[in-house]
Amino acid sequence: MPESVVLRGGRVVDATGTRDADVVVEAGRVREVGTGLRGDRELDASGCIVSPGLVDLHVHLREPGNEDAETIETGARAAALGGFTAVVAMPNTVPPHDDPAVVASVLAEGTRSSCDVLAAGCVTHAREGAELAPMGELYDLGVRIFTDDGACVADAGMMRRALEYARALPGAVIAQHAEEPSLAEGGHMHEGDWSSRLGIPGRPAIAEETIVARDCMLAALTGGRVHFLHVSSAGAVAIVRAAKARGLAVTAEAAPHHFTLTDAMCASFDPLFKVHPPLRGDADVDAVKAGLADGTIDAIATDHAPHAPETKERPFEEAPPGMLGLETALALTLTELVEPGVLTLEDALALLSWRPAAIAGAHDHGGPIEAGAAANLCVFDPEVSWEVDPTRLASKARNTPYAGRTLHGRVRHTILRGIPVVVDGTACR
């Protein structure tokens, strides 16, 4: 008989509401939810929230090709420690996810890791924008999100063809890295007062907004689904809001760094604060928060982007963009959005769990915690305080911009398919 595990004494929060209950999992499923329950093994959840596992629509696991920065194993372990039971691995690997054999390898490695690893497929061959990738073959392997992330699908005709093709694939979505290259190339931070003061070439918000507006119109034309990655500007939020009001099939995500940091951080010339799209101004941060609060933005996604330490030690303009996110996303959301009253806890978990799960087609994740449901669960203590220490993160990389920052809320247990993969804050795999 498989071992049963009881999560005792927690507060269950899912899309159906909130209640105090024990949860028993067995053979990969939730067996029972109630009070006074027993199992072969007991995990203490007192003072904790028990939620569906978190789902990250946007992570860079770097394998294959850049295993010195991260591997599927280390990235998945970091994800589990952050409360994630499923992540979508971006395709900008070497080689990229434009080959069914590469995607099959990533998916196979993911089955042995600490969370479910879903693979995004490329929209175009080699992410070069010239010809469509074999989307149908990738779809047959289980790919549901197609993106050239790290590169924008800049050609409008190519984006139109991708949307039209994706319409024939039930549940498929085209995810866009919205930065018009002719406006953004050569820039290293947000174009504004700070870039002028620092003498660093900028990436203007209009580079993002131009593509977001265009692709909303293409969604209207084709009926295809568009998902906007890492929305960062006030203008982009407003365009997505208007598109949704028209009933277009448009969704969007925001990364924690775009609602917690501003371009003023770049005054240190520390490449830890370099990211694409860039950290923007206070008004943009406020707009992203408002978009999360009113439902314009559908998900919080980390854009977890590990880099080997020596690459982030280069001068600002030479260093690669990106920062870690998997182990800090939940705590940043609780600290910066829930505690100040921008979001309720329930709304925050919707953005981190069941809404991204729906976008990704991750049907075994994010669902109500009830008998018979897949046992993918996150248990976290919302009151615990901790200081971010890069040397104690599970990722192979150390490029977090939050070093030394005190955050509230930390994962205690993570359950993947009924198996504890994190217990009392320690990874079991």
N, C-alpha and C positions, 0 to 999 in steps of 0.2 A: 504493500500500500504506500502511495506517495505521502510524504510528510505534510501535515497541515501546519500553517503558521497563523497565529492570531495577533493582530495589531490591537493592543488593548488600551482603552481609555482615551482615545483621541476624539477630535471633532471632525466629522466627515463633511467635506465641502465639494460639491460637484454641480453640474448644470441643473440638477433638480432641487437644490437647496442645501441647507445646513442642518445637521443633527449630531448629537453625541451618540457614538456607537462604537462597538468593537467590530472588527472586520476579520473574517477567517478566509484564508486562501488555501487552495489545495488543487494539485494537478493542473496548474496554470490558470485556474479560474477562481473567482470569488465564490466561496461556498455559502457564506451566510453573513448578514449584517444585522447586528442587534446588540443587546446588552447581556453581560454575564456569559459570554461565549468562551469556549475553550479550544485549544489546538495542541498539537504535539510540541510545538515550539512557540514561545511567547516573546513578542517584541513590544517593549514599553512605548506607548504613544501618548502618555499623559502630558497634558499641556501643549500637545502638537496638533497640527492640522493634517488630516489624511485626505489627499486629493488624488484624482487621476494623475498618472505620470505626466510630466511636462513634455512638450513636443517642440523641437527647434527646427524651424523651416530653413535654417541657413547656417551651415557650419563648413569649415574648411578642414578636412582631416589630412590633407597633404599626401596621402598614399593613393596611388603610386607616384614616385618621383622625387618627393621632398620629405623623406622619412626622417631627416635630421631635425625637422621642425615639429613633426607630429606623425603619428601612425593611427590607423583605425583603432587599434587596441588602446593606446594612451588617450586618444580623443574621446573614445567611448567611456573610458573610466572617468575622465573629467566630467563628461555629461552625466553619468550616473551619480557622481558626487554632487552635482548641481541639481539633481532631482529629475533629470530628463530620462525618459524611457524610450524615446525615439528621436532621431535626428536625421535631417536631410543633408547628405554630403554633396557639396558643390562640385561641379565637373572640371574646374580649372586645375587639374592634376597633369602629370607628365608620364604617360600620354593622357589626354583628356577623356572624358566620358562620352566620346562620339563613336565608340567601338563596343559592340555588344560583349565582346570577350573581356574588355576592361571593366565594364559595369558588372558582369557576372562575377568577376573576381572580387570586386569591392563588396558586393552583396554577400558572397560566400564568407569573406573574412568577417563581415558584420554579424553573421549568425553566431560567431564564437566570442563576441565581445559583450561588454557590460550594458549595452542598450541596443535597441533595434536600429540598424543603420539602413536608411533608405537612400537610394542614389538618385540625384538629379541627373538628367541627361542633357547633353549640349543641344542647343537649337541649330547651330550651324557647324559644319565640319571644321575641327580644330579651333572653334570659336573665332573664326576669321571673318564671318559674315558673308561669305561668297556663295555657299551652297548649303542646303538643308542637311543636317545630320540624319541618319536612318531612324527617325523618330518612331516609326511603326515597330521596328525590331526592338528598340529599347523599351517601348511600351509593353511589348510581350514579356519582357523580363520583370516587369513590375514598376517601371519608371512612370511617374505621374506628373512630375515637375520638370520642365525643360527650360534651360537658361544658359546663357553664355556668361554668367556672372564673372565679374572682373573685367568684362568687356560688354559694351552696349551693343545690342542689335540696332545699329545706327541707320541701316538702309530701310526706308519705309516699305518698299516693295517686298523685301525679304521678311520683314515682320508681318506683313499682311499674309504672305504665303504660309508662314508658320502658324498663325492664328487659324487660318482656313484648314490647314492640315490637322491641327489639334482638335478641331471640332468633330472630326471623325473618330476620335479616340476618347471614349467616355471617361470623364473625370480628369482629363489632361488639362494642364494650365501652362501658359507661357509666362515665365517670371523674368522681368526686365531689370537689368542694372541701368538705371535711367541717368545717364550722363552723356550728352551729345559730345562726341570726341573733338569736334572742331572748336568747341567752346571750352572744354575742360583740359585738353592735353597741354602739358607743360606746367600745369598748376599743382601746387603741393598742399595748399590749405584753402579755406574759404576766402573768396575774394571779398574784401571789405576793409573796414578801418584797420583791423589788426594786420592784415597782409600788407597794407600800405606802410604801416609803421615799421614792420619787421623787414620789409624788403623781400618778402617771399612771394613768388608768383601765385596767383589765386585761381581757384576753380569756382566760377560764379554759380549762384543758385539757379540762374536761368538755364544753365546746361542741364540740370535735372528737370526743371519745369517744362522745358521745350519737349523733351521726350515723353514725360508723363501726359501732357496735353495731347500730343500726337497719337500716343498709343490708346488713350481713351477714345479718340475718334475712330481709330482702327478697330477697337472692340465693338463700337457701335456699328461699323460697316460690316464686320465679319460675323458678329455674334460669338466670337471667341472669348475665352477667359484670359484675362491679363492679371498678373500679380506683380505689384511693384515692390522690389527689394529695398531695404534700408531707406525708407523715405526720410528726408532730413530737413526740408525747407518748408517755410510757411506757405509759399506759393504752391508747392506740390501737394500739401495737405488740402488746400482749398480746391485744387483741381479734382482730386480724388473725391472729395465731399460732393462736389457738383455732379461728377459722373455717377456716383451712387444715387443721388437724388433723381437722376434720369433713368435709373434702373439698369445701368450697364453692369456687365459681368466683370467687375473690377474689385480686387482686394489689394491690401497693402500691409506691410510690416514696418515696424520701427525697431532699431537696435538700442539697447540700453545707453550706449555712449551718446546717442543723439537726443536723449532726454535727461542726461546727467552732466554733460560736459559742453563747454563752448570753445570757440576759436581763440578766446583769450588764453587758454592753456598753452597754445603754441608759442607764447611769448618766452617760454623756457627754452625753446629750440630743441626740446626733447622729442625724438622721433616716436616715442610711445604714444604721442597724441596725434600722429599722422595716420589718417584713414581716408578711404574713398567710398562714398562721398564724404567730404570733410566735416569736421566739427564746425557748426555754424554759430550764429549769434543768439543772444538772449531771446529775441522775438521768435526765432525759429524753434528754439527749445520749447518755448511756451506753446507754440502752435502744434508741435508734435504731442505734447502732453494733452492739449485740448482734443486732438484727433483721437488719441487713445481713449479719452474719457467719453467722447460722444459716439464712438463706434465707427468713425471714419477709417481708422487704422484697425485692422482685424487681428493683428498678432504682434507679440514681442518676440523678435528673433535675434540671436546674438551676433551674427556675422563673425563668429569665432574664427580668428585668423592668426594662427601661431606662426612665428618666424624664429629661425635659429638666432641665438643671442648676438652673434657677431654681425648679423645683417642690420639689426636695430641699433647697433652702436655706431653706424655711419652718420655723417652729417645729415641734417633734416632733409635736404633736397635729394639726397642720394639713397636714403633708407626706404624700404618697401612700406606700403601702407598696410595697416591692419593691427588689431589688438585682440587679446584673449577675451572670452566672454562666458564660457559655459558654467564656470563655478561661481560667478558673481551675479548672474542675471536675476535670479530669484530674489536675492538679498537687495540688490539695487532697486528692483521693482517695489519691494516692501518698504524700503527706507525712503525712496524718493517719490513714490506715487501713493502708496497705501497710507503710510503714517501721516503725510500732510493732508490727506483727504481728497487727493485728485481722483483716486479710484477706490472702490470698495474692495475688500479681499476677494469677493466672488468675481468681480469684474476683472481683477488682476489675474486670477487663475483661468478665467475664460481666455484671456489674451495669451497665456502661457501654455494652455493645455488643449481644451476642446475645440477652440476655434482654429488654431493652426493644424490640429489633427484633421479637421474637416477639409481644410485646403489641401493638405498633403494626401488625402485619401487613406490615412492611417487608421483604419476602422477598428483596430484592436487597442487604440489609445484614445484617451480623453473622454471616454463614455461614462455614463453614470456608474457609481459604485453600488452594484446590486448583484444578487445571486445570479450566477451564470455568466457574468461579464468577465472579460479577460482581466487577469490580475496584474495590471501594470499600474503601480501606485507610487506616490511620493508622500513621504511623511516628513514634515518640517516643523521646527520650533520657531514661531514668529517673534519670540521675545529675546532669544539669545543674541548677544553682541559678539562680534569678532573683528579682528583686524586683518586686512588682506596682506598676506605675506607671499610674494611671488615664489619663494623657495619651497613653499609647502603646497603649491598647486600640483595637480596630477599631470597636467599637460607637460610635454617635453620642453615647451617654450616657456618664457618668463615675461613676455611683453604685455603685461597688464598696466593700464594707466591708473589703477586704483591702489597701488602699493601704499600701505600705511593708512588707508582709509578705514574707518570703523563703520561697519554695516550691521543691520539688524535682520535676523532671520537666517536659519541655516538648516540644511537637510540633515535629518537624523537617520532615516531609513529609505531605501529605494527598493522596490519589488519589481522584478522583470519576469513576466510569465510565471508568476507565483514563487519565484526564487529570490531570496534576499541577495542583492548585489552590493548594497551598502547597508551596514548595520552600525548604529551608534556613530555615524560620521566616518566610518572606515570602509574602504572598498574591499569587497570580498573576492574580486577577480582581478 
